[in-house]
Amino acid sequence: MYYFYVLRNLSNPDEFYTGSSRDLKRRLAQHNHGEQAATRGRQWEVIYYEAYKVERAVRDRERTIKRNGRMRTYLMGRIKSQFTE
């Protein structure tokens, strides 16, 4: 399986990171151990993910979310609504 995921910064709940990986647990550990420059120095938690059978599909999804502001805004709005009272 391949995963598209959204991480949330534990010390700044308004900061998010999106990415994709074949091994979600390993990838989260890499983010939290400072092995990724974009997320170094912060602790993260997975707050959303989608599973895909084909790598191309997950790469297309990640590219779409990162390039299309309207789709990203919609997705982040859905995710953020889980954390508001």
C-alpha positions, -999 to +999 in steps of 0.1 A: +000+000+000+010+036-005-002+064+017-010+101+013-008+117+047-012+149+066+009+156+097+002+182+124+029+199+145+023+190+181+037+223+195+019+245+169-015+229+160-019+253+131+011+239+112+006+210+088+027+190+064+015+168+036+034+139+019+033+104+007+051+072+016+049+034+012+056+029+049+037+055+070+051+045+104+087+046+092+081+080+075+065+095+106+096+083+126+119+100+100+100+133+104+101+131+142+138+122+143+149+152+122+157+132+091+136+154+069+148+190+064+112+204+059+100+191+093+132+191+113+131+203+149+094+196+155+073+167+166+045+155+144+014+133+145-006+117+117-040+133+116-052+121+082-042+095+056-055+079+024-044+044+012-037+036-024-027+003-041-008+020-069+022+044-064+012+066-093-022+072-078-008+084-045+018+106-062-009+122-083-030+128-052-001+145-034+008+166-064-029+177-068-032+187-031+001+206-031-005+224-064-043+231-062-050+257-035-088+251-037-085+214-031-059+219-003-082+244+014-111+221+012-092+191+026-076+211+054-110+226+063-124+191+067-094+180+088-093+211+110-130+208+118-122+176+137-102+196+162-126+225+169-153+223+195 
